[in-house]
Amino acid sequence: MNRIDRIEEALSRLENREPQEAAQKKFRIPYKVRSLMKQSDKKKNHVLVQYLTMKQEVRFMLQPIVSGNIIVVDHKVHMLNPRDIWRYGKHTWYIVREIDRKPVSNKDYNLVKKRGDDTENDVPLIKAVLGAVKKQNPLEGKKGWIIAIILIIVAAVVGFIIFGGK
């Protein structure tokens, strides 16, 4: 087997191989945030804060706790509540908006549900939206005609074989 044969064989194996789907990479938290998480685990008088600014930016920072349940970020006071902690694995942090004294939480679930903004009953809505987006098959209305033509051709071939093949 010479070199050209080996190359052709390798090419044929590559062409016949089924394409592999790209493996989806697992989400990785940025290094800066991971290092802040580790620091917040070590320092008991500091808390990790995900700060949502008015400029639509997200900033992670390590803030000292002042007088029990208060943190100060950019000269603005924010109150902390242990029930408002967010968790990722073994790490915990608060999500604080620049315009609000209290951290982001799920405590207002009943108000959201009463307002009708909850996402629990969105299944019919999602199905309706996906149904509207579904592409129409170009052969949708022509299936009957195609089947009729195929049946006529098959009947003609069978009739020719049986009656007119001499």
N, CA, C and O atoms as a DFTB+ gen file, in Angstrom:
664 C
 N C O
     1  1       0.856      -1.176       0.000
     2  2       0.000       0.000       0.000
     3  2       0.896       1.230       0.000
     4  3       1.702       1.428       0.909
     5  1       0.744       2.042      -1.019
     6  2       1.605       3.214      -1.120
     7  2       0.963       4.411      -0.411
     8  3      -0.114       4.312       0.176
     9  1       1.638       5.497      -0.486
    10  2       1.231       6.699       0.238
    11  2      -0.094       7.258      -0.281
    12  3      -0.922       7.699       0.516
    13  1      -0.307       7.251      -1.576
    14  2      -1.545       7.785      -2.164
    15  2      -2.740       6.959      -1.702
    16  3      -3.797       7.514      -1.402
    17  1      -2.585       5.648      -1.642
    18  2      -3.675       4.788      -1.170
    19  2      -4.027       5.087       0.280
    20  3      -5.201       5.119       0.650
    21  1      -2.993       5.307       1.104
    22  2      -3.256       5.616       2.519
    23  2      -3.972       6.955       2.667
    24  3      -4.861       7.101       3.506
    25  1      -3.581       7.934       1.845
    26  2      -4.223       9.250       1.907
    27  2      -5.673       9.145       1.455
    28  3      -6.563       9.725       2.077
    29  1      -5.913       8.406       0.373
    30  2      -7.283       8.235      -0.104
    31  2      -8.149       7.510       0.934
    32  3      -9.313       7.854       1.140
    33  1      -7.560       6.509       1.577
    34  2      -8.304       5.775       2.614
    35  2      -8.646       6.688       3.793
    36  3      -9.757       6.641       4.323
    37  1      -7.694       7.507       4.192
    38  2      -7.939       8.436       5.300
    39  2      -9.015       9.458       4.913
    40  3      -9.870       9.798       5.731
    41  1      -8.974       9.945       3.674
    42  2      -9.990      10.887       3.217
    43  2     -11.370      10.253       3.186
    44  3     -12.356      10.885       3.565
    45  1     -11.444       9.014       2.740
    46  2     -12.753       8.354       2.698
    47  2     -13.300       8.130       4.109
    48  3     -14.502       8.255       4.341
    49  1     -12.413       7.799       5.047
    50  2     -12.868       7.645       6.442
    51  2     -13.372       8.976       6.993
    52  3     -14.373       9.010       7.708
    53  1     -12.689      10.067       6.667
    54  2     -13.116      11.385       7.144
    55  2     -14.435      11.805       6.517
    56  3     -15.277      12.402       7.188
    57  1     -14.622      11.500       5.238
    58  2     -15.869      11.874       4.576
    59  2     -17.055      11.072       5.084
    60  3     -18.170      11.589       5.162
    61  1     -16.822       9.813       5.429
    62  2     -17.916       8.952       5.893
    63  2     -18.248       9.151       7.371
    64  3     -19.281       8.687       7.853
    65  1     -17.393       9.820       8.056
    66  2     -17.611      10.023       9.492
    67  2     -18.749      11.006       9.699
    68  3     -18.843      12.016       9.001
    69  1     -19.618      10.705      10.668
    70  2     -20.729      11.604      10.987
    71  2     -20.197      12.805      11.755
    72  3     -19.317      12.665      12.604
    73  1     -20.729      13.977      11.460
    74  2     -20.248      15.166      12.180
    75  2     -20.652      15.105      13.652
    76  3     -21.795      14.794      13.987
    77  1     -19.707      15.403      14.503
    78  2     -19.987      15.405      15.938
    79  2     -20.520      16.766      16.341
    80  3     -20.049      17.804      15.876
    81  1     -21.510      16.736      17.215
    82  2     -22.032      18.000      17.709
    83  2     -21.010      18.627      18.648
    84  3     -20.334      17.944      19.418
    85  1     -20.923      19.923      18.557
    86  2     -19.963      20.631      19.402
    87  2     -20.362      20.475      20.859
    88  3     -21.507      20.729      21.234
    89  1     -19.414      20.057      21.668
    90  2     -19.687      19.889      23.092
    91  2     -19.900      21.256      23.716
    92  3     -19.101      22.172      23.516
    93  1     -20.972      21.389      24.467
    94  2     -21.290      22.672      25.069
    95  2     -20.436      22.837      26.319
    96  3     -20.440      21.985      27.207
    97  1     -19.717      23.928      26.372
    98  2     -18.841      24.168      27.504
    99  2     -19.653      24.594      28.714
   100  3     -20.643      25.316      28.601
   101  1     -19.212      24.131      29.866
   102  2     -19.866      24.502      31.106
   103  2     -19.524      25.957      31.432
   104  3     -18.403      26.410      31.199
   105  1     -20.507      26.681      31.975
   106  2     -20.298      28.082      32.312
   107  2     -19.224      28.198      33.389
   108  3     -19.263      27.506      34.406
   109  1     -18.285      29.068      33.149
   110  2     -17.222      29.299      34.124
   111  2     -17.338      30.731      34.642
   112  3     -17.410      31.691      33.875
   113  1     -17.355      30.837      35.939
   114  2     -17.381      32.156      36.576
   115  2     -16.022      32.805      36.360
   116  3     -14.994      32.141      36.494
   117  1     -16.001      34.096      36.027
   118  2     -14.717      34.768      35.802
   119  2     -13.788      34.661      37.017
   120  3     -14.236      34.549      38.158
   121  1     -12.491      34.700      36.735
   122  2     -11.496      34.509      37.778
   123  2     -11.617      35.556      38.878
   124  3     -11.466      35.235      40.057
   125  1     -11.884      36.794      38.508
   126  2     -11.991      37.862      39.501
   127  2     -13.118      37.570      40.494
   128  3     -12.961      37.771      41.698
   129  1     -14.247      37.096      39.982
   130  2     -15.389      36.790      40.852
   131  2     -15.073      35.580      41.722
   132  3     -15.413      35.556      42.905
   133  1     -14.420      34.572      41.134
   134  2     -14.060      33.390      41.933
   135  2     -13.112      33.755      43.075
   136  3     -13.240      33.239      44.185
   137  1     -12.158      34.648      42.795
   138  2     -11.233      35.040      43.862
   139  2     -11.968      35.841      44.948
   140  3     -11.658      35.711      46.132
   141  1     -12.947      36.673      44.539
   142  2     -13.739      37.395      45.536
   143  2     -14.574      36.432      46.375
   144  3     -14.755      36.652      47.572
   145  1     -15.086      35.365      45.754
   146  2     -15.854      34.365      46.510
   147  2     -14.987      33.714      47.576
   148  3     -15.417      33.535      48.716
   149  1     -13.771      33.364      47.199
   150  2     -12.859      32.739      48.170
   151  2     -12.522      33.697      49.306
   152  3     -12.460      33.300      50.469
   153  1     -12.304      34.966      48.954
   154  2     -11.998      35.953      49.993
   155  2     -13.177      36.151      50.940
   156  3     -12.988      36.302      52.147
   157  1     -14.390      36.152      50.395
   158  2     -15.556      36.364      51.264
   159  2     -15.772      35.170      52.184
   160  3     -16.288      35.330      53.290
   161  1     -15.384      33.974      51.744
   162  2     -15.491      32.808      52.621
   163  2     -14.503      32.899      53.779
   164  3     -14.781      32.415      54.876
   165  1     -13.357      33.516      53.537
   166  2     -12.333      33.616      54.573
   167  2     -12.590      34.767      55.545
   168  3     -12.313      34.636      56.738
   169  1     -13.113      35.888      55.055
   170  2     -13.340      37.063      55.896
   171  2     -14.783      37.059      56.383
   172  3     -15.704      37.245      55.588
   173  1     -14.983      36.854      57.657
   174  2     -16.341      36.748      58.201
   175  2     -17.033      38.092      58.363
   176  3     -18.261      38.130      58.442
   177  1     -16.297      39.195      58.416
   178  2     -16.933      40.502      58.558
   179  2     -17.099      41.209      57.215
   180  3     -17.398      42.403      57.178
   181  1     -16.907      40.484      56.113
   182  2     -17.113      41.013      54.769
   183  2     -18.151      40.149      54.041
   184  3     -18.353      38.981      54.370
   185  1     -18.792      40.750      53.055
   186  2     -19.791      40.030      52.278
   187  2     -19.566      40.336      50.797
   188  3     -19.194      41.448      50.425
   189  1     -19.799      39.325      49.967
   190  2     -19.687      39.512      48.527
   191  2     -20.983      40.129      48.014
   192  3     -22.075      39.653      48.327
   193  1     -20.854      41.195      47.221
   194  2     -22.017      41.930      46.738
   195  2     -21.970      41.981      45.213
   196  3     -20.952      42.338      44.619
   197  1     -23.088      41.618      44.596
   198  2     -23.268      41.820      43.159
   199  2     -24.059      43.110      43.038
   200  3     -25.244      43.148      43.369
   201  1     -23.416      44.162      42.569
   202  2     -23.975      45.512      42.587
   203  2     -24.481      45.877      41.203
   204  3     -23.713      45.903      40.241
   205  1     -25.779      46.161      41.103
   206  2     -26.405      46.526      39.834
   207  2     -26.509      48.047      39.776
   208  3     -27.239      48.648      40.564
   209  1     -25.789      48.669      38.855
   210  2     -25.724      50.128      38.807
   211  2     -26.808      50.704      37.913
   212  3     -27.498      49.971      37.205
   213  1     -26.951      52.019      37.951
   214  2     -27.919      52.724      37.113
   215  2     -27.500      52.720      35.646
   216  3     -28.328      52.955      34.766
   217  1     -26.225      52.457      35.376
   218  2     -25.722      52.418      34.003
   219  2     -25.815      51.018      33.413
   220  3     -25.131      50.710      32.437
   221  1     -26.656      50.170      33.994
   222  2     -26.872      48.799      33.517
   223  2     -25.594      47.970      33.574
   224  3     -25.361      47.129      32.706
   225  1     -24.768      48.200      34.585
   226  2     -23.536      47.440      34.766
   227  2     -23.684      46.543      35.981
   228  3     -24.430      46.849      36.912
   229  1     -22.966      45.432      35.958
   230  2     -22.921      44.526      37.099
   231  2     -21.498      44.534      37.618
   232  3     -20.552      44.262      36.880
   233  1     -21.356      44.850      38.903
   234  2     -20.033      44.866      39.523
   235  2     -20.040      43.948      40.733
   236  3     -20.953      44.007      41.557
   237  1     -19.031      43.106      40.841
   238  2     -18.857      42.266      42.023
   239  2     -17.826      42.940      42.912
   240  3     -16.788      43.402      42.439
   241  1     -18.122      42.993      44.205
   242  2     -17.185      43.619      45.136
   243  2     -17.333      42.993      46.522
   244  3     -18.374      42.438      46.873
   245  1     -16.282      43.101      47.274
   246  2     -16.263      42.615      48.645
   247  2     -16.416      43.823      49.564
   248  3     -15.577      44.724      49.555
   249  1     -17.488      43.844      50.358
   250  2     -17.789      45.004      51.192
   251  2     -17.790      44.614      52.668
   252  3     -18.278      43.542      53.026
   253  1     -17.251      45.472      53.518
   254  2     -17.302      45.197      54.964
   255  2     -18.705      45.455      55.514
   256  3     -19.398      46.372      55.072
   257  1     -19.107      44.645      56.469
   258  2     -20.402      44.827      57.135
   259  2     -20.223      45.848      58.244
   260  3     -19.344      45.712      59.094
   261  1     -21.072      46.876      58.225
   262  2     -20.991      47.949      59.214
   263  2     -22.185      47.823      60.156
   264  3     -23.321      47.722      59.694
   265  1     -21.953      47.826      61.446
   266  2     -22.969      47.790      62.498
   267  2     -24.008      46.682      62.300
   268  3     -25.210      46.938      62.364
   269  1     -23.553      45.478      62.063
   270  2     -24.459      44.330      62.069
   271  2     -25.085      43.962      60.750
   272  3     -24.877      42.847      60.271
   273  1     -25.852      44.860      60.136
   274  2     -26.557      44.484      58.909
   275  2     -26.575      45.591      57.860
   276  3     -27.526      45.686      57.084
   277  1     -25.548      46.422      57.823
   278  2     -25.490      47.532      56.874
   279  2     -24.177      47.453      56.101
   280  3     -23.123      47.177      56.674
   281  1     -24.253      47.700      54.791
   282  2     -23.045      47.865      53.988
   283  2     -23.142      49.213      53.284
   284  3     -24.235      49.718      53.028
   285  1     -21.988      49.783      52.976
   286  2     -21.932      51.066      52.289
   287  2     -21.197      50.844      50.965
   288  3     -20.039      50.426      50.943
   289  1     -21.900      51.135      49.854
   290  2     -21.305      50.999      48.524
   291  2     -21.446      52.343      47.827
   292  3     -22.556      52.848      47.662
   293  1     -20.331      52.919      47.421
   294  2     -20.313      54.219      46.732
   295  2     -21.108      55.276      47.497
   296  3     -21.913      55.991      46.900
   297  1     -20.895      55.383      48.791
   298  2     -21.543      56.357      49.666
   299  2     -23.057      56.183      49.722
   300  3     -23.778      57.150      49.968
   301  1     -23.543      54.978      49.499
   302  2     -24.970      54.677      49.595
   303  2     -25.142      53.501      50.543
   304  3     -24.444      52.493      50.440
   305  1     -26.083      53.649      51.465
   306  2     -26.303      52.660      52.513
   307  2     -27.286      51.599      52.016
   308  3     -28.304      51.926      51.405
   309  1     -26.980      50.340      52.277
   310  2     -27.851      49.225      51.913
   311  2     -28.010      48.316      53.129
   312  3     -27.042      48.012      53.827
   313  1     -29.253      47.888      53.368
   314  2     -29.565      47.017      54.492
   315  2     -29.414      45.558      54.055
   316  3     -29.755      45.214      52.923
   317  1     -28.912      44.710      54.933
   318  2     -28.765      43.288      54.635
   319  2     -29.766      42.482      55.445
   320  3     -30.115      42.852      56.565
   321  1     -30.218      41.392      54.877
   322  2     -31.136      40.477      55.539
   323  2     -30.669      39.064      55.210
   324  3     -30.471      38.755      54.035
   325  1     -30.488      38.203      56.193
   326  2     -30.001      36.846      55.916
   327  2     -30.926      36.040      55.000
   328  3     -30.475      35.078      54.377
   329  1     -32.207      36.409      54.902
   330  2     -33.121      35.677      54.010
   331  2     -32.971      36.093      52.548
   332  3     -33.582      35.485      51.669
   333  1     -32.167      37.120      52.279
   334  2     -31.977      37.607      50.914
   335  2     -30.670      37.132      50.291
   336  3     -30.232      37.684      49.281
   337  1     -30.049      36.129      50.872
   338  2     -28.780      35.612      50.358
   339  2     -29.038      34.758      49.125
   340  3     -29.991      33.980      49.081
   341  1     -28.175      34.914      48.124
   342  2     -28.205      34.077      46.924
   343  2     -27.032      33.122      46.994
   344  3     -25.963      33.478      47.489
   345  1     -27.227      31.908      46.500
   346  2     -26.194      30.876      46.612
   347  2     -25.810      30.336      45.243
   348  3     -26.651      30.194      44.355
   349  1     -24.525      30.038      45.088
   350  2     -24.002      29.313      43.938
   351  2     -23.009      28.310      44.489
   352  3     -21.892      28.667      44.864
   353  1     -23.423      27.050      44.535
   354  2     -22.583      26.037      45.157
   355  2     -22.486      26.316      46.643
   356  3     -23.503      26.454      47.322
   357  1     -21.267      26.401      47.150
   358  2     -21.093      26.684      48.579
   359  2     -20.902      28.177      48.863
   360  3     -20.781      28.579      50.021
   361  1     -20.875      28.988      47.821
   362  2     -20.633      30.416      47.983
   363  2     -21.955      31.175      48.085
   364  3     -22.958      30.792      47.482
   365  1     -21.934      32.253      48.858
   366  2     -23.132      33.076      49.033
   367  2     -22.795      34.533      48.758
   368  3     -21.661      34.967      48.962
   369  1     -23.797      35.292      48.289
   370  2     -23.632      36.729      48.111
   371  2     -24.983      37.417      48.070
   372  3     -26.027      36.770      47.985
   373  1     -24.944      38.727      48.132
   374  2     -26.140      39.554      48.044
   375  2     -26.163      40.221      46.676
   376  3     -25.122      40.569      46.119
   377  1     -27.368      40.390      46.147
   378  2     -27.545      41.156      44.914
   379  2     -28.210      42.464      45.332
   380  3     -29.333      42.471      45.835
   381  1     -27.500      43.566      45.117
   382  2     -27.966      44.876      45.583
   383  2     -28.081      45.810      44.394
   384  3     -27.173      45.898      43.567
   385  1     -29.216      46.513      44.315
   386  2     -29.394      47.530      43.279
   387  2     -28.956      48.880      43.827
   388  3     -29.115      49.156      45.016
   389  1     -28.414      49.707      42.971
   390  2     -27.933      51.019      43.380
   391  2     -29.067      51.895      43.899
   392  3     -28.843      52.743      44.763
   393  1     -30.277      51.704      43.388
   394  2     -31.389      52.589      43.734
   395  2     -32.225      52.069      44.892
   396  3     -33.202      52.716      45.269
   397  1     -31.880      50.934      45.465
   398  2     -32.717      50.320      46.493
   399  2     -31.890      50.025      47.737
   400  3     -30.737      49.603      47.638
   401  1     -32.483      50.248      48.915
   402  2     -31.774      49.956      50.160
   403  2     -31.778      48.475      50.484
   404  3     -30.849      47.971      51.115
   405  1     -32.828      47.770      50.053
   406  2     -32.940      46.350      50.384
   407  2     -32.418      45.503      49.224
   408  3     -32.586      45.880      48.064
   409  1     -31.793      44.374      49.519
   410  2     -31.270      43.515      48.456
   411  2     -32.390      42.866      47.641
   412  3     -33.537      42.802      48.082
   413  1     -32.041      42.393      46.458
   414  2     -32.977      41.680      45.596
   415  2     -33.304      40.347      46.245
   416  3     -32.414      39.637      46.715
   417  1     -34.609      40.007      46.269
   418  2     -34.998      38.743      46.894
   419  2     -36.268      38.215      46.249
   420  3     -36.844      38.844      45.362
   421  1     -36.691      37.045      46.715
   422  2     -37.934      36.435      46.239
   423  2     -39.051      36.585      47.268
   424  3     -40.034      35.845      47.219
   425  1     -38.918      37.520      48.187
   426  2     -39.928      37.680      49.237
   427  2     -41.240      38.238      48.700
   428  3     -42.283      38.048      49.325
   429  1     -41.214      38.912      47.572
   430  2     -42.437      39.497      47.034
   431  2     -43.119      38.561      46.031
   432  3     -43.804      39.027      45.120
   433  1     -42.943      37.287      46.187
   434  2     -43.516      36.301      45.259
   435  2     -45.038      36.412      45.183
   436  3     -45.613      36.375      44.096
   437  1     -45.683      36.547      46.332
   438  2     -47.152      36.633      46.329
   439  2     -47.647      37.886      45.599
   440  3     -48.661      37.837      44.903
   441  1     -46.934      39.005      45.754
   442  2     -47.320      40.222      45.033
   443  2     -47.156      40.057      43.517
   444  3     -47.993      40.512      42.738
   445  1     -46.076      39.405      43.118
   446  2     -45.841      39.180      41.692
   447  2     -46.912      38.263      41.123
   448  3     -47.400      38.475      40.013
   449  1     -47.273      37.238      41.895
   450  2     -48.296      36.302      41.435
   451  2     -49.650      36.995      41.344
   452  3     -50.409      36.753      40.405
   453  1     -49.959      37.855      42.311
   454  2     -51.240      38.568      42.303
   455  2     -51.307      39.536      41.115
   456  3     -52.365      39.708      40.509
   457  1     -50.171      40.165      40.787
   458  2     -50.109      41.086      39.657
   459  2     -50.232      40.360      38.323
   460  3     -50.609      40.964      37.319
   461  1     -49.916      39.071      38.309
   462  2     -49.984      38.294      37.082
   463  2     -48.681      38.266      36.314
   464  3     -48.673      37.906      35.137
   465  1     -47.573      38.637      36.950
   466  2     -46.280      38.664      36.277
   467  2     -45.443      37.417      36.553
   468  3     -44.276      37.362      36.165
   469  1     -46.027      36.410      37.222
   470  2     -45.251      35.209      37.517
   471  2     -45.095      34.374      36.258
   472  3     -45.858      34.519      35.303
   473  1     -44.101      33.498      36.268
   474  2     -43.784      32.711      35.078
   475  2     -44.245      31.268      35.196
   476  3     -43.907      30.453      34.338
   477  1     -44.999      30.927      36.219
   478  2     -45.425      29.547      36.409
   479  2     -46.392      29.086      35.329
   480  3     -46.317      27.937      34.893
   481  1     -47.285      29.940      34.894
   482  2     -48.316      29.547      33.941
   483  2     -48.001      30.004      32.524
   484  3     -48.912      30.318      31.758
   485  1     -46.730      30.043      32.171
   486  2     -46.333      30.503      30.850
   487  2     -46.263      29.383      29.818
   488  3     -45.944      29.648      28.659
   489  1     -46.548      28.148      30.197
   490  2     -46.433      27.032      29.262
   491  2     -47.333      27.226      28.048
   492  3     -46.852      27.049      26.928
   493  1     -48.639      27.588      28.201
   494  2     -49.454      27.818      26.997
   495  2     -48.929      28.970      26.140
   496  3     -48.991      28.914      24.912
   497  1     -48.417      30.007      26.789
   498  2     -47.877      31.141      26.048
   499  2     -46.659      30.723      25.236
   500  3     -46.522      31.103      24.074
   501  1     -45.778      29.943      25.846
   502  2     -44.573      29.489      25.151
   503  2     -44.954      28.604      23.966
   504  3     -44.385      28.735      22.882
   505  1     -45.919      27.702      24.175
   506  2     -46.351      26.834      23.080
   507  2     -46.962      27.655      21.951
   508  3     -46.739      27.354      20.778
   509  1     -47.725      28.680      22.288
   510  2     -48.337      29.522      21.259
   511  2     -47.272      30.268      20.466
   512  3     -47.362      30.369      19.242
   513  1     -46.268      30.786      21.159
   514  2     -45.210      31.539      20.477
   515  2     -44.400      30.601      19.587
   516  3     -44.090      30.943      18.446
   517  1     -44.058      29.421      20.100
   518  2     -43.278      28.479      19.303
   519  2     -44.095      27.970      18.124
   520  3     -43.537      27.710      17.058
   521  1     -45.405      27.821      18.293
   522  2     -46.260      27.401      17.185
   523  2     -46.327      28.453      16.104
   524  3     -46.384      28.121      14.920
   525  1     -46.320      29.727      16.492
   526  2     -46.371      30.802      15.502
   527  2     -45.053      30.922      14.749
   528  3     -45.035      31.334      13.589
   529  1     -43.964      30.567      15.394
   530  2     -42.650      30.690      14.774
   531  2     -42.350      29.490      13.883
   532  3     -41.493      29.574      13.003
   533  1     -43.045      28.373      14.100
   534  2     -42.762      27.141      13.361
   535  2     -42.881      27.394      11.855
   536  3     -43.859      27.978      11.389
   537  1     -41.879      26.948      11.109
   538  2     -41.862      27.157       9.674
   539  2     -42.836      26.207       8.997
   540  3     -42.994      25.060       9.416
   541  1     -43.482      26.688       7.956
   542  2     -44.385      25.835       7.212
   543  2     -43.603      24.999       6.219
   544  3     -42.647      25.465       5.598
   545  1     -44.030      23.755       6.084
   546  2     -43.417      22.837       5.153
   547  2     -43.845      23.221       3.741
   548  3     -45.038      23.418       3.511
   549  1     -42.921      23.337       2.784
   550  2     -43.310      23.730       1.432
   551  2     -44.190      22.690       0.736
   552  3     -44.897      23.034      -0.211
   553  1     -44.167      21.436       1.176
   554  2     -44.992      20.387       0.579
   555  2     -46.303      20.188       1.319
   556  3     -47.012      19.213       1.069
   557  1     -46.634      21.099       2.228
   558  2     -47.811      20.948       3.093
   559  2     -49.095      20.713       2.305
   560  3     -49.815      19.764       2.617
   561  1     -49.420      21.522       1.304
   562  2     -50.663      21.405       0.566
   563  2     -50.558      20.483      -0.639
   564  3     -51.576      20.156      -1.248
   565  1     -49.352      20.058      -0.995
   566  2     -49.141      19.283      -2.211
   567  2     -49.000      17.792      -1.953
   568  3     -48.763      17.033      -2.893
   569  1     -49.138      17.350      -0.717
   570  2     -48.935      15.942      -0.400
   571  2     -49.939      15.048      -1.125
   572  3     -49.567      13.996      -1.644
   573  1     -51.192      15.453      -1.165
   574  2     -52.227      14.650      -1.821
   575  2     -51.951      14.476      -3.301
   576  3     -52.112      13.379      -3.836
   577  1     -51.537      15.546      -3.971
   578  2     -51.234      15.467      -5.399
   579  2     -50.039      14.569      -5.663
   580  3     -50.045      13.790      -6.616
   581  1     -49.026      14.669      -4.835
   582  2     -47.829      13.850      -5.018
   583  2     -48.169      12.373      -4.856
   584  3     -47.726      11.549      -5.656
   585  1     -48.937      12.030      -3.847
   586  2     -49.330      10.637      -3.617
   587  2     -50.184      10.131      -4.777
   588  3     -50.009       8.993      -5.211
   589  1     -51.102      10.949      -5.288
   590  2     -51.950      10.545      -6.416
   591  2     -51.119      10.280      -7.661
   592  3     -51.370       9.301      -8.363
   593  1     -50.148      11.115      -7.952
   594  2     -49.280      10.934      -9.125
   595  2     -48.467       9.656      -8.991
   596  3     -48.321       8.908      -9.958
   597  1     -47.935       9.399      -7.796
   598  2     -47.145       8.183      -7.572
   599  2     -48.019       6.944      -7.759
   600  3     -47.582       5.965      -8.364
   601  1     -49.257       6.977      -7.242
   602  2     -50.159       5.835      -7.409
   603  2     -50.509       5.595      -8.875
   604  3     -50.578       4.442      -9.299
   605  1     -50.730       6.639      -9.654
   606  2     -51.032       6.497     -11.082
   607  2     -49.847       5.886     -11.818
   608  3     -50.028       5.006     -12.660
   609  1     -48.648       6.340     -11.513
   610  2     -47.446       5.799     -12.162
   611  2     -47.278       4.325     -11.811
   612  3     -46.993       3.514     -12.691
   613  1     -47.451       3.961     -10.526
   614  2     -47.323       2.564     -10.114
   615  2     -48.386       1.712     -10.807
   616  3     -48.084       0.605     -11.254
   617  1     -49.627       2.204     -10.904
   618  2     -50.690       1.447     -11.562
   619  2     -50.382       1.270     -13.049
   620  3     -50.637       0.200     -13.602
   621  1     -49.841       2.296     -13.705
   622  2     -49.493       2.192     -15.123
   623  2     -48.390       1.171     -15.345
   624  3     -48.462       0.383     -16.288
   625  1     -47.375       1.168     -14.497
   626  2     -46.268       0.212     -14.629
   627  2     -46.774      -1.207     -14.398
   628  3     -46.420      -2.111     -15.156
   629  1     -47.588      -1.424     -13.376
   630  2     -48.126      -2.761     -13.091
   631  2     -49.024      -3.207     -14.244
   632  3     -48.948      -4.365     -14.655
   633  1     -49.874      -2.323     -14.780
   634  2     -50.741      -2.658     -15.909
   635  2     -49.947      -2.989     -17.154
   636  3     -50.303      -3.915     -17.882
   637  1     -48.875      -2.250     -17.415
   638  2     -48.033      -2.528     -18.570
   639  2     -47.371      -3.885     -18.444
   640  3     -47.279      -4.628     -19.421
   641  1     -46.900      -4.220     -17.220
   642  2     -46.248      -5.516     -17.003
   643  2     -47.247      -6.657     -17.180
   644  3     -46.922      -7.670     -17.799
   645  1     -48.436      -6.507     -16.655
   646  2     -49.417      -7.590     -16.706
   647  2     -50.050      -7.720     -18.106
   648  3     -50.133      -8.831     -18.630
   649  1     -50.497      -6.612     -18.721
   650  2     -51.294      -6.693     -19.954
   651  2     -50.520      -6.386     -21.233
   652  3     -50.862      -6.926     -22.285
   653  1     -49.544      -5.584     -21.187
   654  2     -48.929      -5.166     -22.442
   655  2     -47.481      -5.504     -22.563
   656  3     -46.781      -4.872     -23.354
   657  1     -46.993      -6.457     -21.831
   658  2     -45.590      -6.783     -21.861
   659  2     -45.189      -7.663     -23.028
   660  3     -44.012      -8.010     -23.128
   661  1     -46.101      -8.050     -23.927
   662  2     -45.753      -8.985     -25.017
   663  2     -45.242      -8.281     -26.229
   664  3     -44.910      -8.926     -27.223
